[in-house]
Amino acid sequence: MNDKLTVFIEYKVNTDQVGQYEKYMKKVLDALKKDGVSTPVWMKAIDQDFLYVECFDVSDPQAYNSIKEKRLSTEHTVYGALEQMISGGLSKLHCWAFEKKGE
């Protein structure tokens, strides 16, 4: 099994966009899968209103950099629309990648 990076992206959704965001996340997860990520999920934080987290695995650092670049793009068909729902824009997101050793 290859090493993987587990990626967490955290951001706040504009209060008036929460319903639209939650409906839109299927498109986001489908776009991530198309770009080669595995096990993509998203969840709402329990302790903070309008805070959401995406989590997924990528196969290597180059794949991570490519996906992050697309994810930050306001020109991308899916992510550009998502950017409008995020407080402060996607440039404000926090993104962490943790190495997960293969077995």
MIDOSE-1310 file (N, C-alpha, C; in nm, 2 decimals, decimal comma, always signed):
residues 103
mndk	+0,08/-0,12/+0,00/+0,00/+0,00/+0,00/+0,09/+0,12/+0,00; +0,05/+0,22/-0,08/+0,13/+0,35/-0,09/+0,10/+0,44/+0,03; +0,19/+0,53/+0,06/+0,17/+0,63/+0,16/+0,06/+0,73/+0,11; -0,01/+0,79/+0,20/-0,12/+0,88/+0,16/-0,11/+1,00/+0,24
ltvf	-0,17/+1,11/+0,19/-0,19/+1,23/+0,27/-0,33/+1,24/+0,31; -0,36/+1,26/+0,43/-0,50/+1,29/+0,47/-0,52/+1,44/+0,49; -0,61/+1,50/+0,42/-0,63/+1,64/+0,41/-0,75/+1,68/+0,48; -0,74/+1,79/+0,56/-0,86/+1,85/+0,62/-0,87/+2,00/+0,58
ieyk	-0,98/+2,04/+0,53/-1,01/+2,18/+0,50/-1,12/+2,23/+0,58; -1,10/+2,34/+0,65/-1,19/+2,40/+0,74/-1,23/+2,54/+0,69; -1,36/+2,57/+0,70/-1,40/+2,71/+0,66/-1,54/+2,73/+0,71; -1,58/+2,86/+0,71/-1,71/+2,90/+0,75/-1,80/+2,93/+0,63
vntd	-1,92/+2,89/+0,64/-2,02/+2,92/+0,53/-2,10/+3,04/+0,57; -2,13/+3,12/+0,48/-2,21/+3,24/+0,50/-2,35/+3,19/+0,56; -2,39/+3,27/+0,66/-2,52/+3,22/+0,72/-2,64/+3,21/+0,63; -2,65/+3,29/+0,53/-2,76/+3,28/+0,44/-2,74/+3,18/+0,33
qvgq	-2,62/+3,11/+0,33/-2,59/+3,02/+0,22/-2,59/+2,87/+0,27; -2,61/+2,85/+0,40/-2,60/+2,71/+0,46/-2,68/+2,61/+0,38; -2,80/+2,63/+0,36/-2,89/+2,53/+0,29/-2,83/+2,50/+0,15; -2,80/+2,61/+0,08/-2,74/+2,59/-0,06/-2,61/+2,51/-0,05
yeky	-2,53/+2,55/+0,04/-2,40/+2,48/+0,06/-2,42/+2,33/+0,08; -2,51/+2,30/+0,18/-2,52/+2,16/+0,21/-2,58/+2,08/+0,09; -2,66/+2,14/+0,01/-2,71/+2,07/-0,11/-2,59/+2,06/-0,22; -2,50/+2,15/-0,22/-2,40/+2,16/-0,32/-2,28/+2,07/-0,29
mkkv	-2,27/+2,02/-0,17/-2,15/+1,94/-0,13/-2,14/+1,81/-0,21; -2,25/+1,75/-0,26/-2,24/+1,63/-0,34/-2,16/+1,66/-0,46; -2,18/+1,78/-0,53/-2,10/+1,81/-0,64/-1,96/+1,83/-0,61; -1,93/+1,89/-0,49/-1,79/+1,90/-0,45/-1,72/+1,77/-0,43
ldal	-1,79/+1,67/-0,36/-1,74/+1,54/-0,34/-1,72/+1,47/-0,47; -1,81/+1,48/-0,56/-1,80/+1,42/-0,69/-1,67/+1,48/-0,77; -1,65/+1,61/-0,76/-1,54/+1,67/-0,82/-1,41/+1,62/-0,76; -1,40/+1,61/-0,63/-1,28/+1,56/-0,56/-1,25/+1,42/-0,61
kkdg	-1,36/+1,33/-0,61/-1,34/+1,19/-0,66/-1,28/+1,19/-0,80; -1,34/+1,28/-0,88/-1,29/+1,28/-1,02/-1,14/+1,32/-1,03; -1,10/+1,40/-0,94/-0,96/+1,44/-0,93/-0,87/+1,34/-0,86; -0,92/+1,23/-0,82/-0,84/+1,12/-0,77/-0,83/+1,11/-0,62
vstp	-0,91/+1,17/-0,54/-0,91/+1,16/-0,40/-0,99/+1,03/-0,36; -0,96/+0,98/-0,24/-1,04/+0,87/-0,19/-1,10/+0,91/-0,05; -1,20/+0,84/-0,02/-1,28/+0,86/+0,10/-1,31/+1,01/+0,13; -1,36/+1,09/+0,04/-1,40/+1,23/+0,07/-1,52/+1,23/+0,15
vwmk	-1,52/+1,31/+0,26/-1,64/+1,33/+0,34/-1,64/+1,48/+0,38; -1,76/+1,53/+0,43/-1,77/+1,66/+0,49/-1,86/+1,65/+0,61; -1,84/+1,74/+0,70/-1,92/+1,74/+0,82/-1,93/+1,88/+0,88; -2,03/+1,91/+0,95/-2,05/+2,03/+1,02/-1,99/+2,02/+1,16
aidq	-1,92/+2,12/+1,20/-1,86/+2,12/+1,34/-1,97/+2,13/+1,44; -1,96/+2,06/+1,55/-2,06/+2,05/+1,65/-2,06/+2,18/+1,74; -1,94/+2,23/+1,76/-1,93/+2,34/+1,86/-1,93/+2,48/+1,80; -1,93/+2,49/+1,67/-1,92/+2,63/+1,61/-2,02/+2,64/+1,49
dfly	-2,11/+2,74/+1,50/-2,21/+2,76/+1,40/-2,14/+2,79/+1,26; -2,19/+2,73/+1,16/-2,16/+2,75/+1,02/-2,01/+2,71/+0,99; -1,95/+2,64/+1,08/-1,81/+2,59/+1,05/-1,82/+2,45/+0,99; -1,75/+2,42/+0,88/-1,76/+2,29/+0,81/-1,62/+2,24/+0,79
vecf	-1,60/+2,11/+0,77/-1,47/+2,05/+0,75/-1,49/+1,95/+0,64; -1,40/+1,95/+0,54/-1,39/+1,85/+0,44/-1,27/+1,76/+0,48; -1,27/+1,64/+0,45/-1,16/+1,55/+0,48/-1,15/+1,45/+0,36; -1,03/+1,42/+0,31/-1,01/+1,32/+0,21/-0,86/+1,28/+0,21
dvsd	-0,84/+1,17/+0,14/-0,70/+1,11/+0,12/-0,66/+1,14/-0,02; -0,53/+1,17/-0,03/-0,47/+1,18/-0,17/-0,34/+1,09/-0,17; -0,30/+1,05/-0,29/-0,20/+0,95/-0,30/-0,06/+1,00/-0,28; -0,03/+1,13/-0,31/+0,10/+1,18/-0,30/+0,10/+1,33/-0,29
pqay	+0,21/+1,40/-0,26/+0,21/+1,54/-0,25/+0,18/+1,62/-0,38; +0,22/+1,56/-0,49/+0,19/+1,63/-0,62/+0,04/+1,63/-0,65; -0,03/+1,52/-0,61/-0,17/+1,51/-0,63/-0,24/+1,61/-0,53; -0,19/+1,62/-0,41/-0,24/+1,72/-0,31/-0,23/+1,86/-0,37
nsik	-0,11/+1,89/-0,42/-0,09/+2,03/-0,47/-0,18/+2,06/-0,59; -0,20/+1,96/-0,68/-0,29/+1,98/-0,79/-0,44/+2,00/-0,74; -0,48/+1,92/-0,65/-0,62/+1,93/-0,60/-0,64/+2,06/-0,52; -0,54/+2,10/-0,44/-0,55/+2,22/-0,37/-0,56/+2,34/-0,46
ekrl	-0,48/+2,34/-0,57/-0,48/+2,45/-0,67/-0,62/+2,46/-0,73; -0,68/+2,35/-0,77/-0,81/+2,35/-0,83/-0,92/+2,39/-0,72; -0,90/+2,34/-0,60/-0,99/+2,38/-0,49/-1,00/+2,52/-0,46; -0,88/+2,59/-0,48/-0,87/+2,73/-0,45/-0,91/+2,82/-0,57
steh	-0,94/+2,76/-0,69/-0,97/+2,83/-0,81/-1,11/+2,88/-0,81; -1,12/+3,01/-0,84/-1,26/+3,07/-0,85/-1,31/+3,05/-0,99; -1,22/+3,00/-1,08/-1,27/+2,97/-1,22/-1,32/+2,83/-1,24; -1,29/+2,74/-1,14/-1,34/+2,60/-1,15/-1,49/+2,60/-1,15
tvyg	-1,55/+2,52/-1,23/-1,70/+2,51/-1,24/-1,76/+2,48/-1,11; -1,71/+2,39/-1,03/-1,77/+2,35/-0,90/-1,72/+2,44/-0,79; -1,59/+2,45/-0,78/-1,53/+2,53/-0,67/-1,55/+2,68/-0,68; -1,57/+2,73/-0,80/-1,59/+2,87/-0,81/-1,73/+2,91/-0,76
aleq	-1,83/+2,82/-0,78/-1,96/+2,85/-0,72/-1,96/+2,83/-0,57; -1,88/+2,73/-0,52/-1,87/+2,71/-0,38/-1,81/+2,83/-0,31; -1,71/+2,89/-0,38/-1,64/+3,01/-0,32/-1,73/+3,12/-0,27; -1,84/+3,13/-0,35/-1,94/+3,24/-0,32/-2,01/+3,21/-0,19
misg	-2,01/+3,09/-0,14/-2,08/+3,05/-0,02/-2,00/+3,06/+0,11; -1,87/+3,08/+0,09/-1,77/+3,08/+0,20/-1,75/+3,22/+0,25; -1,75/+3,23/+0,39/-1,72/+3,36/+0,45/-1,57/+3,40/+0,42; -1,55/+3,51/+0,37/-1,41/+3,56/+0,34/-1,34/+3,50/+0,22
glsk	-1,41/+3,41/+0,15/-1,35/+3,35/+0,03/-1,26/+3,23/+0,07; -1,23/+3,15/-0,03/-1,16/+3,03/-0,01/-1,01/+3,06/+0,03; -0,96/+3,18/+0,00/-0,82/+3,21/+0,04/-0,81/+3,21/+0,19; -0,92/+3,21/+0,26/-0,92/+3,22/+0,41/-0,93/+3,08/+0,47
lhcw	-0,94/+2,97/+0,39/-0,96/+2,84/+0,45/-0,83/+2,80/+0,51; -0,84/+2,71/+0,61/-0,73/+2,64/+0,67/-0,72/+2,51/+0,61; -0,60/+2,47/+0,57/-0,58/+2,34/+0,51/-0,47/+2,26/+0,57; -0,49/+2,14/+0,61/-0,38/+2,06/+0,67/-0,37/+1,93/+0,60
afek	-0,25/+1,88/+0,58/-0,23/+1,75/+0,52/-0,14/+1,67/+0,62; -0,18/+1,55/+0,65/-0,11/+1,47/+0,74/-0,07/+1,34/+0,67; +0,06/+1,30/+0,68/+0,11/+1,18/+0,61/+0,05/+1,06/+0,69; +0,00/+0,97/+0,61/-0,05/+0,84/+0,66/+0,03/+0,73/+0,60
kge	+0,11/+0,66/+0,68/+0,20/+0,56/+0,63/+0,12/+0,44/+0,58; +0,17/+0,38/+0,47/+0,11/+0,26/+0,41/+0,14/+0,14/+0,50; +0,06/+0,04/+0,48/+0,08/-0,08/+0,56/+0,14/-0,19/+0,47
